[in-house]
Amino acid sequence: MDDPLEGYVRPTADTAWWLAGVDDASAIAPPGQSAPQTGTFAPLAIGPLGRTGTVPLTSIDHDRTAWFYGKNAFVSDAVPGAEPMTADELHWFVSDRANLRTYEKRAVLDRGKVLRVWPRRSPRKGRFVLLTPPTATEVSVRPKGVDGLVLETGARLRPALRDAIITSARLDDTVVLACVVAESSLL
C-alpha cells in the first residue's frame, strides 16, 4: 500500500518513524517555525476564564499546553495553563442550555508540516478532533453560518496526528489537533 503522506511532507522525513516516537508526554517545537496567518472562528467570549490571558487558537508561541472552549459554531481563543472550571464559571458559559466542550490543544500543523506539539496536561484522555479555521477570504464553499470545520478522529494520539498531517496537507491549510477533555451542559 502506498504511503498517503507521500508528496505531502518533506521527502527527507521518515514520517512513520517520527510518529512512532510521539506520545502523550511529547513536546515538539521545531526551530524557526512561525504561526500561520489564518481566518478565525466565530469568537466565543470566555468571560472569567480569560483572566489568565489568551492567545490565538493557531498560536505556537506558548510553552504551556492550552485549553480552549467550543459552543455551537463558536470557538474561543486558547488559554495556556488553564485550570478546570468552577461551578460558577460553567454556569456563566452554559446559561443558555447549550453544550460546552473543553478542548486541550495538542498540535498545530500547516500545509502538512508539524509546527508544534504540546504534552497532555489533562488527567482525562478523550477523543481527538481536527479544527480547520474558515478561509481568510470572503469566498467560502462552506454553508453560511458555519465557521470552520470540527472533524472528529480517533482516541489515540499517533493516528490522530497522522490524520492531522494528511488533512492539513490535502486542504493546504492550517489544522489544530485537540483532545476533547470535557463536555458540559446544565440539562
C-alpha beads as a LAMMPS data file, in Angstrom:
LAMMPS data file: protein, C-alpha beads

187 atoms
186 bonds

1 atom types
1 bond types

-500.0 500.0 xlo xhi
-500.0 500.0 ylo yhi
-500.0 500.0 zlo zhi

Masses

1 110.0

Atoms # bond

1 1 1 0.000 0.000 0.000
2 1 1 1.294 3.450 -0.872
3 1 1 2.028 5.904 1.913
4 1 1 -0.780 8.533 1.921
5 1 1 1.761 11.107 3.129
6 1 1 3.866 10.706 0.002
7 1 1 4.354 14.118 -1.560
8 1 1 2.729 15.981 1.338
9 1 1 5.623 16.178 3.774
10 1 1 9.328 16.725 3.346
11 1 1 10.653 13.662 1.500
12 1 1 13.685 13.534 3.834
13 1 1 11.467 12.855 6.879
14 1 1 10.515 9.263 7.628
15 1 1 7.053 10.116 8.912
16 1 1 6.169 6.639 10.211
17 1 1 9.398 6.509 12.230
18 1 1 8.827 10.028 13.580
19 1 1 5.216 9.295 14.587
20 1 1 6.281 6.111 16.389
21 1 1 8.223 8.255 18.861
22 1 1 5.320 10.598 19.712
23 1 1 3.409 10.005 22.936
24 1 1 1.360 11.960 25.490
25 1 1 4.500 13.417 27.060
26 1 1 5.908 14.697 23.745
27 1 1 6.671 18.390 23.456
28 1 1 7.933 19.181 19.969
29 1 1 8.810 22.653 18.745
30 1 1 10.926 22.559 15.571
31 1 1 13.125 25.680 15.372
32 1 1 12.290 28.520 13.020
33 1 1 8.529 27.921 12.886
34 1 1 6.076 30.804 12.908
35 1 1 2.342 30.871 13.498
36 1 1 0.288 30.642 10.312
37 1 1 -1.931 33.531 9.240
38 1 1 -5.428 32.096 9.008
39 1 1 -9.050 33.035 9.228
40 1 1 -10.577 32.922 12.674
41 1 1 -13.537 31.059 14.081
42 1 1 -16.606 32.942 15.224
43 1 1 -15.300 34.135 18.598
44 1 1 -16.635 32.666 21.814
45 1 1 -16.356 35.057 24.748
46 1 1 -14.784 33.250 27.679
47 1 1 -15.542 35.751 30.414
48 1 1 -13.991 34.689 33.717
49 1 1 -11.682 32.115 32.114
50 1 1 -9.773 34.793 30.201
51 1 1 -8.315 36.317 33.353
52 1 1 -5.014 34.451 32.875
53 1 1 -4.628 35.699 29.296
54 1 1 -5.380 34.179 25.924
55 1 1 -3.566 33.552 22.656
56 1 1 -4.974 32.995 19.139
57 1 1 -6.047 29.402 18.571
58 1 1 -3.331 28.767 15.959
59 1 1 -0.553 30.399 18.010
60 1 1 2.544 28.280 18.563
61 1 1 4.293 30.814 20.791
62 1 1 3.234 29.470 24.199
63 1 1 5.074 26.780 26.138
64 1 1 2.247 25.616 28.398
65 1 1 -0.423 23.322 26.985
66 1 1 -3.559 25.387 26.322
67 1 1 -7.246 24.670 26.657
68 1 1 -9.964 26.306 24.594
69 1 1 -13.731 26.095 24.537
70 1 1 -16.385 25.450 21.912
71 1 1 -20.120 26.037 21.945
72 1 1 -22.308 25.583 18.857
73 1 1 -20.315 27.113 15.952
74 1 1 -18.185 29.313 18.231
75 1 1 -14.630 28.617 19.404
76 1 1 -12.654 30.596 21.987
77 1 1 -9.060 31.685 21.887
78 1 1 -6.645 29.355 23.681
79 1 1 -5.882 29.757 27.391
80 1 1 -2.357 28.476 28.179
81 1 1 -2.177 26.744 31.543
82 1 1 -5.951 26.816 32.104
83 1 1 -7.435 25.004 35.083
84 1 1 -10.719 23.062 35.261
85 1 1 -13.799 25.286 35.541
86 1 1 -15.542 26.081 38.782
87 1 1 -19.313 25.626 39.012
88 1 1 -19.807 29.415 38.667
89 1 1 -17.668 29.560 35.528
90 1 1 -19.552 26.640 33.998
91 1 1 -22.883 28.331 34.763
92 1 1 -21.606 31.543 33.078
93 1 1 -20.971 29.563 29.888
94 1 1 -23.962 27.300 29.633
95 1 1 -26.776 29.511 30.919
96 1 1 -28.480 29.114 27.519
97 1 1 -28.502 25.294 27.916
98 1 1 -26.005 24.840 25.082
99 1 1 -23.366 22.147 25.339
100 1 1 -19.876 23.390 26.074
101 1 1 -16.800 21.424 25.071
102 1 1 -13.425 21.925 26.684
103 1 1 -10.572 21.089 24.333
104 1 1 -6.879 20.596 25.035
105 1 1 -4.766 21.955 22.171
106 1 1 -2.192 19.284 21.321
107 1 1 -0.708 20.340 17.962
108 1 1 -0.765 22.951 15.208
109 1 1 0.009 21.928 11.645
110 1 1 0.222 23.990 8.491
111 1 1 0.136 22.581 4.969
112 1 1 1.313 19.142 6.075
113 1 1 4.082 20.402 8.332
114 1 1 4.038 19.962 12.117
115 1 1 4.625 23.381 13.699
116 1 1 4.245 22.423 17.351
117 1 1 3.145 19.546 19.606
118 1 1 2.292 20.045 23.286
119 1 1 2.236 17.362 26.007
120 1 1 -1.031 16.193 27.564
121 1 1 -1.979 18.050 30.787
122 1 1 -5.483 16.814 31.335
123 1 1 -5.888 13.799 33.581
124 1 1 -8.695 12.655 31.271
125 1 1 -8.000 11.143 27.875
126 1 1 -10.677 11.934 25.324
127 1 1 -11.268 11.667 21.623
128 1 1 -9.320 13.841 19.213
129 1 1 -10.724 16.424 16.826
130 1 1 -9.231 18.373 13.934
131 1 1 -10.208 22.038 13.670
132 1 1 -9.736 23.996 10.478
133 1 1 -10.328 27.743 10.627
134 1 1 -12.535 29.333 7.991
135 1 1 -10.856 30.699 4.894
136 1 1 -9.354 34.137 5.332
137 1 1 -11.155 35.422 2.235
138 1 1 -14.808 36.305 1.841
139 1 1 -15.375 33.487 -0.670
140 1 1 -16.188 30.232 1.076
141 1 1 -17.601 26.916 -0.037
142 1 1 -18.859 26.285 3.476
143 1 1 -22.510 26.958 4.306
144 1 1 -23.318 30.394 5.661
145 1 1 -23.091 30.468 9.438
146 1 1 -20.605 27.591 9.653
147 1 1 -17.247 28.892 10.829
148 1 1 -14.522 26.399 10.091
149 1 1 -14.749 22.666 10.447
150 1 1 -14.503 20.429 13.504
151 1 1 -13.795 16.853 12.431
152 1 1 -13.719 14.017 14.932
153 1 1 -10.923 11.496 14.595
154 1 1 -9.761 8.706 16.923
155 1 1 -8.960 8.375 20.606
156 1 1 -5.217 7.725 20.168
157 1 1 -2.610 10.427 19.613
158 1 1 -0.456 8.906 16.854
159 1 1 -3.286 8.087 14.412
160 1 1 -4.909 11.455 15.164
161 1 1 -1.631 13.280 14.476
162 1 1 -1.234 11.349 11.224
163 1 1 -4.821 12.339 10.266
164 1 1 -3.965 15.962 11.069
165 1 1 -0.844 15.870 8.880
166 1 1 -2.781 14.418 5.947
167 1 1 -5.764 16.773 6.392
168 1 1 -3.536 19.828 6.687
169 1 1 -1.604 18.856 3.558
170 1 1 -4.626 17.984 1.459
171 1 1 -6.567 21.104 2.475
172 1 1 -3.377 23.168 2.038
173 1 1 -4.360 24.915 5.256
174 1 1 -3.835 25.076 8.998
175 1 1 -5.202 22.371 11.295
176 1 1 -5.353 22.385 15.086
177 1 1 -5.315 18.939 16.693
178 1 1 -7.175 18.952 20.002
179 1 1 -8.495 16.469 22.522
180 1 1 -11.993 16.804 23.995
181 1 1 -11.373 16.752 27.755
182 1 1 -14.849 17.741 28.982
183 1 1 -18.413 18.226 27.767
184 1 1 -20.801 20.187 29.956
185 1 1 -24.439 21.201 29.949
186 1 1 -26.956 22.390 32.502
187 1 1 -29.549 19.949 31.132

Bonds

1 1 1 2
2 1 2 3
3 1 3 4
4 1 4 5
5 1 5 6
6 1 6 7
7 1 7 8
8 1 8 9
9 1 9 10
10 1 10 11
11 1 11 12
12 1 12 13
13 1 13 14
14 1 14 15
15 1 15 16
16 1 16 17
17 1 17 18
18 1 18 19
19 1 19 20
20 1 20 21
21 1 21 22
22 1 22 23
23 1 23 24
24 1 24 25
25 1 25 26
26 1 26 27
27 1 27 28
28 1 28 29
29 1 29 30
30 1 30 31
31 1 31 32
32 1 32 33
33 1 33 34
34 1 34 35
35 1 35 36
36 1 36 37
37 1 37 38
38 1 38 39
39 1 39 40
40 1 40 41
41 1 41 42
42 1 42 43
43 1 43 44
44 1 44 45
45 1 45 46
46 1 46 47
47 1 47 48
48 1 48 49
49 1 49 50
50 1 50 51
51 1 51 52
52 1 52 53
53 1 53 54
54 1 54 55
55 1 55 56
56 1 56 57
57 1 57 58
58 1 58 59
59 1 59 60
60 1 60 61
61 1 61 62
62 1 62 63
63 1 63 64
64 1 64 65
65 1 65 66
66 1 66 67
67 1 67 68
68 1 68 69
69 1 69 70
70 1 70 71
71 1 71 72
72 1 72 73
73 1 73 74
74 1 74 75
75 1 75 76
76 1 76 77
77 1 77 78
78 1 78 79
79 1 79 80
80 1 80 81
81 1 81 82
82 1 82 83
83 1 83 84
84 1 84 85
85 1 85 86
86 1 86 87
87 1 87 88
88 1 88 89
89 1 89 90
90 1 90 91
91 1 91 92
92 1 92 93
93 1 93 94
94 1 94 95
95 1 95 96
96 1 96 97
97 1 97 98
98 1 98 99
99 1 99 100
100 1 100 101
101 1 101 102
102 1 102 103
103 1 103 104
104 1 104 105
105 1 105 106
106 1 106 107
107 1 107 108
108 1 108 109
109 1 109 110
110 1 110 111
111 1 111 112
112 1 112 113
113 1 113 114
114 1 114 115
115 1 115 116
116 1 116 117
117 1 117 118
118 1 118 119
119 1 119 120
120 1 120 121
121 1 121 122
122 1 122 123
123 1 123 124
124 1 124 125
125 1 125 126
126 1 126 127
127 1 127 128
128 1 128 129
129 1 129 130
130 1 130 131
131 1 131 132
132 1 132 133
133 1 133 134
134 1 134 135
135 1 135 136
136 1 136 137
137 1 137 138
138 1 138 139
139 1 139 140
140 1 140 141
141 1 141 142
142 1 142 143
143 1 143 144
144 1 144 145
145 1 145 146
146 1 146 147
147 1 147 148
148 1 148 149
149 1 149 150
150 1 150 151
151 1 151 152
152 1 152 153
153 1 153 154
154 1 154 155
155 1 155 156
156 1 156 157
157 1 157 158
158 1 158 159
159 1 159 160
160 1 160 161
161 1 161 162
162 1 162 163
163 1 163 164
164 1 164 165
165 1 165 166
166 1 166 167
167 1 167 168
168 1 168 169
169 1 169 170
170 1 170 171
171 1 171 172
172 1 172 173
173 1 173 174
174 1 174 175
175 1 175 176
176 1 176 177
177 1 177 178
178 1 178 179
179 1 179 180
180 1 180 181
181 1 181 182
182 1 182 183
183 1 183 184
184 1 184 185
185 1 185 186
186 1 186 187
